[in-house]
Amino acid sequence: MKFTELNLNKNLQDAIRKAGYKEPSPIQEKAIPAAESGRDLIACAQTGTGKTAAFALPILNRLEKASCGYIRALVLTPTRELAIQNFDNFKKYGRYMDLRTVCIYGGAKERPQIMQLHRGCDILVATPGRLIDYMDRGIVSLAGIEIFVLDEADRMLDMGFIHDIRKIAAATPENRQTLLFSATMPRPIERLAQELLKDPEIIKVAPTTSPAETVDQKICFLKKEDKKHALSVFLKQADVRKAIVFTRTKHGADRLVKDLGKENIESIAIHGDKTQGQRQSALERFRGGKINVLVATDVAARGIDIRGVTHVYNYDLPEESESYIHRIGRAGRAGASGEAVSLCDSEEMGLLADIEHMMGREIPELKTDWSVELERRARGGRRRHSHRAGAGRRPSGHRRYGRIAHTERSESFRRDGGARAERSESFRRDGGARAERSESFRRERRDGDRASCSRRRSGRRPSAVRAS
């Protein structure tokens, strides 16, 4: 099927052609006509399969007429990065349409967002916390909502937004159309769908617990202390053009950036403790190719839609099995091929078993003799410390003459050893003489002190004093 076969207006067709899209992905092919019908919809598909366009295009197509001055469509997302990504896609697809899209999220200044809302808004992309804040203060009204979208609904439940979602949904009209998009479909999502949706059409494009087939998965077993050395070896390979490394904690991400810097690998971290400006700057530098390694926590596992990511490395295995699917989904997006390598130590075997049980298959092991490589790197590190000019290399004489040079050095060492032995014997003799002189000095001083004490007791002054 071609995009031209979908019931989209000419402005949207021109924007799609401008973006370089020709054929819709499976989720787009099924979800766009279903959303166009006006029914509620539950769409479940793997991350990186084009879910944003699957709801953005029908919304723009339905709100084709000129701006009405009030919010008609609401897209709720769990993270700031995903909100900005959706906002950018709405602008890209609606570039030839007279519709205004506004994006609001926490961690940013309020005044610019409020000014944009006052100018008029047809489509609002928001995170739950900032939206409820504006609702409570009377800045935002949802009374005119026609379409309500829950994007990455499972992630919003994981982040504890269930009560916020219910409050926001209660502020929208009952006759709205609700579209729920999710990568996984756990029981809490099913219960939420029963509350918010009316007779929804359900679309499942692929199993929610299996990663994209374009991602080549590998597992590497090694000791915990060897992980950073192994990772640096991976990142220095020629085919690693753009890589995302996932850690379990924010502190671990910052520490890993420093460790990679010691290996002359430039990287940048993104996690929840970073300000919105820092996170956006990091993503832009990574997207633009100024930095080729992004170290991230699971807050970035969803919402990062960056083309050209060739490799994903799980420095720490995730505690939630579903997060593994979202992590490795950052590579191999939009049909491109990618590689995902997980570094697993003995403490993470239980997490690995959970991931493999969820997928129903084992992850192939990466056959690499890390003991030899890491031992070589350790020796190289000691040489760099003692031979600054030839860091990590053998001395040139050893390379040129091999065993002959070794024999000459051994003979030289024996001659030097004999000379050292003679010097040691001389030192011992000198030491004995010094010891005798010291003992003689101590006896003379002791005898002199005794004579002086005897004179003081007898009341006699030294002869030199009496003579004076």
N, C-alpha and C positions, 0 to 999 in steps of 0.2 A: 504494500500500500504506500502511496505517496501522500504528502501533506496536502497536495492539491485536491485529493479525493475527500478530505474532511470538510465538513460544513463550516468553514471559517471565512470571514469577510476578506475583501481584497487587501485592506490595510495590514491585517495579520499575515496574509500570504506573502506580501512584500517584505515584511519584517523578518519572517522565517527564512525567506530566500536570502535576505541581506545577512542573516546570521550564519548562513552556510548549511542549513539543515535541509535535507531532501526527503528522508524517510523517517516516519515516527518510530519510536521504540515500542516494544510490546505493551508497556503500561500506558503509553500515550495513545496508541492505536485503540485500546479498549476503553480507557477512562474518559477521553475527550467526548466521544459520542454519548456515553452514559451521563456525563455531567451536562451535556447540551440538552438532554431530555428533561431536565428539571428535577429528577429524582435525587434523593439522598444517596450517598455513595460511600462505600468502604473499599479502599484500594490498598492492597498489600503487595509490596514488591521489594526487591533487594535495593540497598542503597547504591546510588550511582547509575540508576536506570532511567533517569529523566522524569522523576515525579513532579518537579516544579512546573515544567511546561504542561504536564497533564492536568493541572488545575488552573494555571495562569492563563492559558489560551482560552478555555471555556469562559472564564470570568471576563476577560477583555472582549470576547465575542458577544457576550450577553449585555455588557454595559457599553455597547458601541456608541450610543448617542452621546451628545455633549454633556459636559459636567453639570450636575444638578446642585452642587454646593453642599451636599451632606454625604456621610460615609455610607456606601452601598455594599461594599464587600470588605470582610475582615479576614485576614490570614494570621493565625496565631502560631508562633514558633517557640521552641524551648530556649534557644540561645541567640545571642547578639549576632554571631557570625552567620547563622542561618537566616536571621531576619534581613541582614544586609544583602546576603546572596539572593533571597527572594525579591527584595526591592530592586536590585540590579536587573534581574530577569524580567520583572514587570516593565521596567523602563525600556529594556531591549525589545521585548515583544510589542510594546505599545508605543513605539517611537513615532508612528504615523497616525496616532489617535489623540483626540482631545480629551484625555482622561488624566487626572492627577493622582499620583501614588505618593503616600507619606509613610516613612518608616520611623517608629519610636521604639526605644529600648533603654534599659538602665545602663548606668555607668557613663553616660554622656550628659552634656549640658542640656537643661530643659528649654531654655529660651528659644534656640533655633527650631526645636521640634514644635513648640507651641505656636510660633509664628507661622510655620508651614501649615499647621492645622487650621489656623485662622484664615489663611488664604483660600482654603477650600480643599476638600479631600474626597475622592471617589473610592479609592482602595487604600485600606490601612493595613500595613504589615507591622506587627507588634509582638513584644514579649509579654507574658502575663503580668509580671510585677509592675512595670511602668504603665501598662494600660489601666490596671485597676487604680493606680495612684491618680491618673488623669480623670478616670470616671468619678472617683470619690470627690475630686475637687471641681467637678462640673466642666472640665475642659473638653471631654469627649462624650458624645452621645451615640449610642448604638441603636437608637430607635428605628433608623432607616435601613438596617442591614437586610440585604436580600440573599447574600451568599456568605456562609460562615465556614472557614476552612481550618481544620486542625492538622498542621503539618508535623510529622515526627511525633505522633501522639504517644507512642510507647515511651519515648525519651522524656516527654513532659511528665508522664506519670512517675518515671524513675526519679525525676528531680523534685517531686512533691508538689506538683501544680494542680492536683486533682480538684481541690476546693476552689482555686482561682478559676479553673475552667468552668466549673458549675456556676460560679457567680457571673462570669462573663456571658455564658450561654443564657442565663436567666434575664439578662439585660437586652437580649435581642428578640425580635418578633418571633412568634411561634410558627408563622408560615414561611420562615426562611428555608433555604436549601442548605444542607450541611454535608460537607465533604470531609471525610476522615482518611488521612494518608499515614501509613505506618510501615516500617520495615519488618516488624514482628507483630504478632497478634496474641499476646498473653491474655489470661482470663480477665484481669482488670480492664483491659481495653475493650473486650467484648461486653463487659457490664456497662462501661461508659457509653459504648455505641447504642446499647439498648435504651439508655436514658435520653440521649440527645438526638438520635436519628429515628426517622419514621420509615418503615418498610424499605430499608436501604438495598441497593444493588451491591453485591459483593464481587470484587474482582481480585483474584490472586494469580499473579503472573508467574511466580516461581516460588519454590519452597522458601519460607522465611528463615530457615535455619541453615541454608546452604549459601556459600559465597558465590560470586560470579565465576563462571567457568574460565574467564579470561585471565584469572589470577592464578599463577603457579605458586603453590604453597610448599614451604619446606620448614622442618624443625631441626634445630641444632642443639645438641646436648653438650653442656660444658659446665665448668665450675662457675660459681657466682662471681668470684674475683677476676675471672678471665673474660667476662662479658665485654667490658669496655675495649679491651685489646682486640677481641674478635670483631666487634662492631667497626672499629677503625679499619680493619682489614677489608671488610665488606664495602665500606663507604669509599675506599680508595680504588675500587675496581672500575675499569674504564666504562662499563655499561651502566653504571649508576649515575644517571644524569640529574635526577631530581628525586629526593627521598624524604619520607616522613618517618621519624623514629618515635615510638610511643613508650612512655614511662607510666608507672602507676601513681606517682606522687608529684606535686609541684616542686618540692625541694629536689627530688631526684632528677627532674628535667633541668633545673638550673645547674646542678652539679655535673650532669652529663655534658652540658654545653662547655663547661670549663675543662672537663677531661678531654673532649674532642679537640678543643683549642690547643692543648698540649701536644696533640698528634698532628697539628697543622691542618685541622679540618674546621673550616668556619661554619658555624651553625647558629641558630637563634631559637629561643624557647617561646612557647605560647601556652598559657594556662590561666586559671581563674584569678590568680593574684595580680596579673598584668592589667593595666588600665585599658580601656577600650582603644585609646589612641595607640598604645604600645602593641596591642593585638592586631589592629588594622595595619600598622606599619610593618609588623613582622610578616603578615600575609602578603602585603603588596611587594615586599622585597623578595619573598619566596616565589610569588607568582611571576614577578618580572625577571627572575633568574639571577638577581644580585646575590642571593643566598640559595644554595642548592640542597641544604639539609635543614629540615624543620623538626625540632624536638617538641612533642606535644603530649598533653594528658588527654584523657577521654573526653574532656569538654570540647576538644577539637575533632573528635572522631566523626562527628556529624556536623554538617554545615560548612565543611571545606570542600568546595567544588573547584579544584584546580586541575586543569588539563596538563598532561605531560608528566604526571607522577609515575616514575618507572618502578620504584621500589618502596615497600613498607617494611619496617623492622620493628618487631615487638621486643623491645629491650626487657620489659617486664610483661609477663602474661597477664591479661585482665582478670579481675576477680569475677566479673559477670561474663558468662559464655557468649551472650549476644553481642557484647562489645567487640569481640574478636571479629565478627562478621563486618561490623561497621568500620573497624580499623583497616582491615585489609581491603575494604571496598574503596579506599581512597586511591588505590592503584587499579588499573584496568577499567577506568571509567569510559562511558560512551563507546563500548566495544573495543577499546584499546587493550593490549596485553600488558600485564604487570607481574611483579614477583613479590611475594610476601615471605619473609624469613623470621621465625620466632626463635629467640634465644631462651633456652629452658635449663634451669639448674635443678638440683635434687629437691629443693623446697617447693618447686612449682609443678611437680608431677601430678598432683591432685587436680590442679587447674587445667592442665593439659588433658587429663582424662575426661573432665567435664566438657571441654570444648569438642573433643573427638566424639563423645557420646551424643552431644547435641547434633553434630553434623552426620553422625552415623557412619563415619569412616576415619581411618587413621591418616595423620599428616605424614607424608614421606620424610624420611630422615635425610639430612644433608650430610653426605659422607665426606668428612674433612678431618685430617689428623691434626687437631689443634695443638696437641702436646709438642710436636716438632716446631710448628710455627711460633707458638708462644715462647718456647725455650730460645729459639733464634732471636726473637724480638727482645727477650730479656738480656741475652748476651750483647745484642746491639746497643741496648740502653746503657750497659756498663762501659762499652767501648766509647760511646759518645761522651761519656763523662771524663774518660782518661785520654782520649784522642780527639780533641776538638776539631782539628783540621780535617780529619777523615772520618766524620761521624758515621757509625754503623758499618764501616768497611775494615777489612783486614789490612795490616801494614803492607805497603807495596813490595818490600823485600820478600815477604812470605809468599806473596802471589807469584813473584818472578822466579824465585829459586827453589821453592818448595822444601824438600827434605834436606838439601844441602845447607840451606840457610838455617834450618833447624839444628843440624849437627854443629855448624859453626857457632851458633849461639850457645849450644850446650857446652862446647869446649871453652868458650869465653867465660861462661858462667863458672866452670870449674876453676879456671885460672883466677878469676875474681874471688872465688870462694877461698882459695888458698891464701891469697893476699889478705883477705878479711880475717882468716884464722890467725895469720902472723900478727896482724894489728891487734887482734883480741888478746893474744898471749902477751904482747908488749904492754897492752893496757893493764892486764892483770899484774904484771911485774911492777909497773909504775904504781898501780893501786896498792900493792903490798908495801912499796917504799913509802908511799904517802901515809899508809896506815902506821908504819913504824915511827915516822916523824911525828905524826899526831900523838901517838902514845907517849913518846919522849917529851913532847911539849906539855902534855897533860901532867906527867910526873913532875917536871920542873916547876910548873905552876902550882901543883899541889904542895910540893916541898916549900916553896916560897911562901905560900899562904900559911902553912903551919908555923914557919919561923916568925912571921909577922904577928900571928896570934899570940905566940909565946912571949914576945917582947911586950905586947900590950898588957898581958896579964901580970908581968913582973914590974910594970911601971917604968921600964927603961925605954928611952927613946933611941932611935937608930943612931949609930956612931956618927953618921954624916950630920945629923941634926945637932948632937952634942958638940961636935967640933965647930959648928957655926956659932 
